């Protein structure tokens, strides 16, 4: 088994940044995202976001390309959301991804877990909010 230590912060938005992630299924949507990532042999540290975008911190094995990983996560979670949402649910095509070191892991996890607070107070870290929308 190969050894790898790769840390990524990924963010993507709903189509046209519409507020499609409703409070009644937000937590479950995040669980679906994490479960799919784990099924793909990733290590998930945090999933969070607000009504129009999602953040994930994960270690993704090098056997899968980042684009394939994100595509499968988005596809699976979109399918889930469409099963329970009152309106059609779609993600935008693009995403943002940055790598970071193990020393930043705790800071990234806290940032993701406190998304609502950061957006309410205007304390977002812009380099972690970029998703090419």
N, CA and C of each residue as an Amber inpcrd file, in Angstrom:
protein
   399
   0.8440000  -1.1800000   0.0000000   0.0000000   0.0000000   0.0000000
   0.8880000   1.2420000   0.0000000   0.6360000   2.1600000  -0.9340000
   1.4600000   3.3640000  -0.9940000   1.1960000   4.2950000   0.1950000
   2.1960000   5.0630000   0.5030000   2.0780000   6.0640000   1.5640000
   1.7900000   7.4090000   0.9260000   0.8140000   8.1510000   1.4770000
   0.4830000   9.4800000   0.9720000  -0.0940000  10.3300000   2.0880000
   0.2190000  11.6070000   2.0080000  -0.2920000  12.6160000   2.9460000
  -0.5970000  13.8460000   2.1260000  -1.8260000  13.9280000   1.6400000
  -2.2460000  15.0120000   0.7680000  -3.4840000  15.6560000   1.3700000
  -3.4540000  16.9510000   1.5690000  -4.5620000  17.6650000   2.1940000
  -5.1410000  18.6760000   1.2040000  -6.4650000  18.6450000   1.0560000
  -7.1310000  19.5420000   0.1200000  -8.3300000  20.2300000   0.7700000
  -8.5200000  21.4700000   0.4020000  -9.7240000  22.2150000   0.7540000
 -10.4430000  22.4560000  -0.5600000 -11.6900000  21.9690000  -0.6530000
 -12.4580000  22.0530000  -1.8960000 -13.7420000  22.8250000  -1.6100000
 -14.1260000  23.6690000  -2.5460000 -15.3730000  24.4200000  -2.4160000
 -16.0750000  24.4490000  -3.7670000 -17.3950000  24.2840000  -3.7410000
 -18.2000000  24.4450000  -4.9440000 -19.5630000  24.9850000  -4.5560000
 -20.2300000  25.5810000  -5.5420000 -21.4970000  26.2680000  -5.2990000
 -22.6580000  25.5980000  -6.0050000 -23.8410000  25.9620000  -5.5410000
 -25.0460000  25.5670000  -6.2440000 -25.1180000  26.3190000  -7.5720000
 -25.8850000  25.8120000  -8.4860000 -26.0580000  26.4570000  -9.7910000
 -26.5310000  27.8980000  -9.5900000 -25.8280000  28.8180000 -10.2160000
 -26.1050000  30.2520000 -10.1330000 -26.1030000  30.7850000  -8.6970000
 -25.4550000  30.0470000  -7.8090000 -25.3670000  30.4110000  -6.3780000
 -26.7370000  30.6080000  -5.7410000 -27.7140000  29.8670000  -6.2330000
 -29.0510000  29.9220000  -5.6460000 -29.0320000  29.2660000  -4.2720000
 -29.8620000  29.7120000  -3.3450000 -29.8980000  29.1300000  -1.9910000
 -30.6680000  27.8110000  -1.9680000 -30.1200000  26.7860000  -2.6020000
 -30.8050000  25.5050000  -2.7700000 -30.5970000  24.5330000  -1.6120000
 -29.5850000  24.7660000  -0.7970000 -29.3120000  23.8510000   0.3250000
 -30.1880000  24.2940000   1.4900000 -31.2840000  23.6020000   1.6490000
 -32.2740000  23.9590000   2.6590000 -31.8860000  23.4020000   4.0330000
 -32.2210000  24.1210000   5.0980000 -31.8660000  23.6830000   6.4580000
 -32.3650000  22.2770000   6.7900000 -33.5100000  21.8950000   6.2350000
 -34.0690000  20.5820000   6.5730000 -33.2720000  19.4030000   6.0230000
 -32.4000000  19.6310000   5.0350000 -31.5690000  18.5160000   4.5550000
 -30.0750000  18.8470000   4.4900000 -29.6740000  20.0050000   4.9800000
 -28.2680000  20.4110000   4.9130000 -27.3400000  19.4140000   5.6250000
 -27.6730000  19.0460000   6.8510000 -26.8140000  18.1270000   7.6140000
 -26.7030000  16.7830000   6.9140000 -27.8130000  16.2770000   6.4290000
 -27.7890000  14.9860000   5.7410000 -27.0110000  15.0780000   4.4340000
 -27.1260000  16.1930000   3.7210000 -26.3590000  16.3930000   2.4890000
 -24.8650000  16.3320000   2.7850000 -24.4460000  16.9640000   3.8610000
 -23.0300000  16.9280000   4.2450000 -22.5950000  15.5020000   4.5810000
 -23.4720000  14.7330000   5.2130000 -23.1620000  13.3250000   5.5210000
 -23.0410000  12.5040000   4.2480000 -23.9000000  12.7750000   3.2780000
 -23.8480000  12.0730000   1.9910000 -22.5240000  12.3770000   1.2820000
 -22.1090000  13.6350000   1.3180000 -20.8340000  14.0320000   0.7150000
 -19.6830000  13.2910000   1.3880000 -19.6710000  13.2760000   2.7090000
 -18.5990000  12.6020000   3.4550000 -18.6040000  11.1000000   3.1870000
 -19.7870000  10.4940000   3.1720000 -19.8790000   9.0470000   2.9670000
 -19.3520000   8.6430000   1.5940000 -19.6870000   9.4150000   0.5680000
 -19.1970000   9.1070000  -0.7790000 -17.6790000   9.2540000  -0.8390000
 -17.1500000  10.2900000  -0.2000000 -15.6960000  10.4930000  -0.1850000
 -14.9910000   9.3240000   0.5000000 -15.5220000   8.8900000   1.6210000
 -14.9320000   7.7560000   2.3530000 -15.0100000   6.4850000   1.5100000
 -16.1120000   6.3070000   0.8060000 -16.2640000   5.1380000  -0.0660000
 -15.1960000   5.1300000  -1.1570000 -14.6970000   6.3260000  -1.4960000
 -13.6420000   6.4510000  -2.5080000 -12.2490000   6.4430000  -1.8660000
 -12.1820000   6.0290000  -0.6040000 -10.9310000   5.8910000   0.1600000
 -10.2970000   7.2100000   0.5690000 -11.0690000   8.2720000   0.5910000
 -10.5670000   9.5530000   1.0900000 -10.7240000   9.5890000   2.6040000
  -9.9880000  10.4600000   3.2220000 -10.1390000  10.7460000   4.6480000
 -10.7930000  12.1210000   4.7260000 -11.9740000  12.1830000   5.3340000
 -12.7150000  13.4340000   5.4170000 -12.5130000  14.0330000   6.8010000
 -12.0890000  15.2890000   6.8400000 -11.8590000  15.9920000   8.1010000
 -13.0230000  16.9060000   8.4610000 -13.6690000  17.4850000   7.4560000
 -14.7990000  18.3820000   7.7150000 -15.5830000  18.6020000   6.4380000
 -16.8920000  18.7680000   6.5950000 -17.7800000  19.1910000   5.5180000
 -18.6740000  20.2710000   6.1100000 -18.8500000  21.3600000   5.3960000
 -19.7000000  22.4350000   5.8900000 -20.0630000  23.3730000   4.7640000
 -20.7740000  24.4170000   5.1120000 -21.1440000  25.3910000   4.1050000
 -22.3680000  26.1680000   4.5310000 -22.9530000  26.8320000   3.5580000
 -24.1990000  27.5710000   3.7770000 -25.1540000  27.2040000   2.6450000
 -26.2270000  27.9540000   2.4940000 -27.2940000  27.5650000   1.5670000
 -26.9030000  27.5650000   0.0950000 -25.7510000  28.1300000  -0.2510000
 -25.3960000  28.1640000  -1.6780000 -24.0130000  27.5960000  -2.0120000
 -23.3250000  27.0370000  -1.0430000 -22.0590000  26.3840000  -1.3610000
 -21.6090000  25.4390000  -0.2450000 -20.6630000  24.5790000  -0.6120000
 -20.1480000  23.5440000   0.2820000 -18.6280000  23.5930000   0.3010000
 -18.0690000  23.3320000   1.4790000 -16.6220000  23.1810000   1.6610000
 -16.3540000  21.7660000   2.1680000 -15.2420000  21.2070000   1.7670000
 -14.8030000  19.9220000   2.3010000 -13.2910000  19.9620000   2.4710000
 -12.8240000  19.4350000   3.5970000 -11.3890000  19.2240000   3.8200000
 -11.1840000  17.7200000   3.8120000 -10.2850000  17.2700000   2.9630000
 -10.0870000  15.8300000   2.8240000  -8.6830000  15.5130000   2.3470000
  -8.2810000  14.3100000   2.6470000  -7.0840000  13.7320000   2.0560000
  -7.5750000  12.7530000   1.0020000  -7.1760000  12.9910000  -0.2360000
  -7.6600000  12.2060000  -1.3630000  -6.5100000  11.3510000  -1.8760000
  -6.7210000  10.0340000  -1.9740000  -5.6260000   9.1750000  -2.4130000
  -5.2070000   9.4910000  -3.8480000  -3.9250000   9.3850000  -4.1460000
  -3.4340000   9.7270000  -5.4820000  -3.9210000   8.7850000  -6.5770000
  -4.5430000   7.6740000  -6.2270000  -5.0450000   6.7430000  -7.2400000
  -6.2480000   7.2990000  -8.0030000  -6.8580000   8.3740000  -7.4950000
  -8.0080000   8.9820000  -8.1590000  -7.6910000  10.4470000  -8.4470000
  -8.0330000  10.8920000  -9.6400000  -7.7540000  12.2880000  -9.9700000
  -8.6950000  13.1870000  -9.1730000  -8.2360000  14.3890000  -8.9120000
  -9.0580000  15.3460000  -8.1690000 -10.3500000  15.6480000  -8.9120000
 -10.2840000  15.8090000 -10.2200000 -11.4810000  16.0970000 -11.0100000
 -12.4910000  14.9510000 -10.9220000 -12.0170000  13.7110000 -10.9940000
 -12.9200000  12.5600000 -10.8670000 -13.5320000  12.4960000  -9.4670000
 -12.7160000  12.7280000  -8.4660000 -13.1920000  12.7060000  -7.0860000
 -14.3160000  13.7310000  -6.8980000 -14.0600000  14.9650000  -7.2890000
 -15.0410000  16.0390000  -7.1130000 -16.2850000  15.7610000  -7.9570000
 -16.0910000  15.2940000  -9.1760000 -17.2330000  14.9830000 -10.0400000
 -18.1410000  13.9250000  -9.4420000 -17.5530000  12.8940000  -8.8750000
 -18.3540000  11.8310000  -8.2700000 -19.0610000  12.3060000  -7.0070000
 -18.3860000  13.1150000  -6.2140000 -18.9990000  13.6630000  -4.9940000
 -20.1730000  14.5640000  -5.3730000 -19.9570000  15.4500000  -6.3200000
 -21.0260000  16.3610000  -6.7400000 -22.1970000  15.5950000  -7.3540000
 -21.9100000  14.6260000  -8.1870000 -22.9750000  13.8420000  -8.8130000
 -23.8010000  13.0770000  -7.7980000 -23.1360000  12.4190000  -6.8750000
 -23.8230000  11.6320000  -5.8540000 -24.6650000  12.5280000  -4.9430000
 -24.1040000  13.6510000  -4.5080000 -24.8340000  14.5290000  -3.5930000
 -25.9790000  15.2490000  -4.3140000 -25.8120000  15.5710000  -5.5890000
 -26.8850000  16.1780000  -6.3680000 -28.0510000  15.1990000  -6.5160000
 -27.7230000  13.9430000  -6.7810000 -28.7580000  12.9060000  -6.8820000
 -29.5400000  12.8190000  -5.5720000 -28.8290000  12.8010000  -4.4550000
 -29.4890000  12.7560000  -3.1510000 -30.4060000  13.9690000  -2.9600000
 -29.8720000  15.1600000  -3.2120000 -30.6440000  16.3810000  -2.9870000
 -31.8920000  16.4260000  -3.8640000 -31.7960000  15.9310000  -5.0810000
 -32.9560000  15.9310000  -5.9700000 -34.0490000  14.9720000  -5.4960000
 -33.6770000  13.9880000  -4.6950000 -34.6690000  13.0590000  -4.1580000
 -35.5110000  13.6970000  -3.0590000 -34.9460000  14.6980000  -2.3530000
 -35.6510000  15.2460000  -1.1940000 -35.9900000  16.7340000  -1.3020000
 -35.4070000  17.4160000  -2.2590000 -35.6380000  18.8580000  -2.4010000
 -36.9760000  19.1260000  -3.0770000 -37.5850000  20.2380000  -2.7170000
 -38.8590000  20.6430000  -3.3180000 -38.6610000  21.2540000  -4.7010000
 -37.4490000  21.6530000  -5.0220000 -37.1640000  22.2380000  -6.3320000
 -35.9310000  21.5520000  -6.9240000 -35.7650000  21.6220000  -8.2550000
 -34.5990000  20.9810000  -8.8810000 -33.2850000  21.4700000  -8.2520000
 -32.3850000  20.5480000  -8.0110000 -31.1190000  20.8570000  -7.3610000
 -29.9850000  20.5780000  -8.3300000 -29.1020000  21.5640000  -8.5030000
 -27.9260000  21.4050000  -9.3580000 -26.7370000  22.1260000  -8.7510000
 -25.5610000  21.5500000  -8.9520000 -24.3160000  22.2190000  -8.5980000
 -23.8280000  22.9520000  -9.8370000 -23.0350000  23.9950000  -9.6410000
 -22.3530000  24.6300000 -10.7640000 -21.3020000  23.6580000 -11.2980000
 -20.8180000  23.8950000 -12.4950000 -19.8200000  23.0040000 -13.0940000
 -18.4390000  23.1570000 -12.4650000 -18.1110000  24.3370000 -12.0230000
 -16.7600000  24.6200000 -11.5460000 -16.5900000  24.3170000 -10.0530000
 -15.3550000  24.4120000  -9.5950000 -15.0200000  24.2300000  -8.1840000
 -13.6870000  24.9080000  -7.9330000 -13.3870000  25.0900000  -6.6730000
 -12.0840000  25.6050000  -6.2760000 -11.4060000  24.5830000  -5.3940000
 -10.1000000  24.4740000  -5.5010000  -9.3570000  23.5290000  -4.6680000
  -7.9830000  24.1110000  -4.3580000  -7.5990000  24.0230000  -3.0980000
  -6.2490000  24.4020000  -2.6800000  -5.6900000  23.2830000  -1.8180000
  -4.4180000  23.0800000  -1.9230000  -3.7610000  22.1180000  -1.0420000
  -3.2150000  22.8790000   0.1630000  -3.0450000  22.1810000   1.2440000
  -2.4790000  22.7930000   2.4380000  -1.6960000  21.7460000   3.2070000
  -0.9210000  22.1970000   4.1820000  -0.0980000  21.2970000   4.9650000
  -0.7870000  20.8260000   6.2290000  -0.2350000  19.7990000   6.7980000
  -0.7990000  19.2110000   8.0220000  -0.8950000  20.2330000   9.1520000
   0.0330000  21.1900000   9.2030000   0.0160000  22.2110000  10.2520000
  -1.2150000  23.1130000  10.1460000  -1.8130000  23.2450000   8.9650000
  -2.9940000  24.0840000   8.7730000  -4.3100000  23.3170000   8.9300000
  -4.2380000  22.0060000   9.1330000  -5.4390000  21.1740000   9.1580000
  -6.4620000  21.6480000  10.1910000  -6.0360000  21.8950000  11.4030000
  -6.9730000  22.3250000  12.4480000  -7.6510000  23.6450000  12.0820000
  -6.8860000  24.5850000  11.5420000  -7.4420000  25.8800000  11.1330000
  -8.4750000  25.7070000  10.0170000  -8.1940000  24.8450000   9.0580000
  -9.1180000  24.6030000   7.9440000 -10.3960000  23.9420000   8.4570000
 -10.2670000  22.9750000   9.3390000 -11.4440000  22.3060000   9.9140000
 -12.3300000  23.3210000  10.6340000 -11.7390000  24.1610000  11.4520000
 -12.5180000  25.1820000  12.1710000 -13.1820000  26.1520000  11.2040000
 -12.4820000  26.5280000  10.1680000 -13.0450000  27.4380000   9.1790000
 -14.2830000  26.8190000   8.5280000 -14.1910000  25.5630000   8.1590000
 -15.3110000  24.8790000   7.5010000 -16.4790000  24.7040000   8.4740000
 -16.1910000  24.3100000   9.6810000 -17.2660000  24.0920000  10.6660000
 -17.9710000  25.3860000  11.0500000 -17.3170000  26.5190000  10.8580000
 -17.8910000  27.8150000  11.2340000 -18.2800000  28.6500000  10.0230000
 -18.6700000  28.0150000   8.9430000 -19.0220000  28.7300000   7.7200000
 -20.1170000  29.7680000   7.9310000 -21.1830000  29.3850000   8.5790000
 -22.3050000  30.3080000   8.7750000 -21.8490000  31.5480000   9.5360000
 -21.0620000  31.3620000  10.5770000 -20.5360000  32.4710000  11.3700000
 -19.6650000  33.3830000  10.5000000 -18.7560000  32.7910000   9.7230000
 -17.8700000  33.5890000   8.8600000 -18.6680000  34.4200000   7.8550000
 -19.6870000  33.8320000   7.2860000 -20.4820000  34.5620000   6.2930000
 -21.3550000  35.6180000   6.9510000 -21.8770000  35.3340000   8.1200000
 -22.6930000  36.3250000   8.8380000 -21.8640000  37.5200000   9.3020000
 -20.6180000  37.2650000   9.6950000 -19.7610000  38.3270000  10.2290000
 -18.8240000  38.9290000   9.1870000 -18.8250000  38.3790000   7.9850000
 -17.9420000  38.8960000   6.9420000 -16.4770000  38.5830000   7.1720000
 -16.1970000  37.4350000   7.8170000 -14.8080000  37.0710000   8.1270000
 -14.3040000  35.9130000   7.2550000 -14.8500000  35.8000000   6.0430000
 -14.4120000  34.7350000   5.1600000 -12.9600000  34.9350000   4.7500000
 -12.2820000  33.8480000   4.5090000 -10.9320000  33.8780000   3.9350000
 -11.1130000  33.7080000   2.4260000 -10.8970000  34.7750000   1.6780000
 -11.2410000  34.7720000   0.2590000 -10.5340000  33.6760000  -0.5380000
  -9.3150000  33.3240000  -0.1750000  -8.6250000  32.2910000  -0.9350000
  -9.2490000  30.9050000  -0.7090000 -10.0610000  30.7640000   0.3450000
 -10.7620000  29.5070000   0.5880000 -12.2120000  29.5570000   0.1000000
 -12.6270000  30.6660000  -0.4320000 -13.9990000  30.8170000  -0.9230000
 -14.0690000  30.8140000  -2.4430000 -12.9380000  30.8100000  -3.1030000
 -12.9110000  30.8650000  -4.5700000 -13.3760000  29.5410000  -5.1680000
 -14.3280000  29.6160000  -6.0820000 -14.7600000  28.4020000  -6.7610000
 -15.0900000  28.6500000  -8.2260000 -14.5250000  29.6900000  -8.7740000
 -14.6280000  30.0010000 -10.2050000 -16.0610000  30.1270000 -10.7060000
 -16.9400000  30.6710000  -9.8610000 -18.3080000  30.8580000 -10.3510000
 -18.3580000  32.1610000 -11.0130000
